[in-house]
Amino acid sequence: MVKPFSDAVAALENGKYTSVPVQTEFGWHVILREESRTNEPPPLESVRDTIAQNVAQKKFQDHLEKLRADAANKN
C-alpha cells in the first residue's frame, strides 16, 4: 500500500470508515477497515534463493557501473 493509504488504514479501528477521503497518487479513497491480522514474514528458507539472486544482481550492476565510470575517466 502507498503511505497515505496505509497510514489511514492503520489509524482506523476494525469496522470503521475514514471520516474524510484519503488522497493518493491513484486518486481519492474512502476506506473501510474490515479487520486486521498480523503479517508474518516468510521463513528464510523460502526466500533464500530470491535474496541470493538479488544480491548477485546488485553486485553485477555495481561492477558494470564501475567499469563504465573507469572507461569514461580514461577518455
Secondary structure, DSSP 8 states (H G I E B T S, - for coil): --HHHHHHHHHS-TTEE-SS-EEETTEEE--EE----------HHHHHHHHHHHHHHHHHHHHHHHHHHHHHHH-
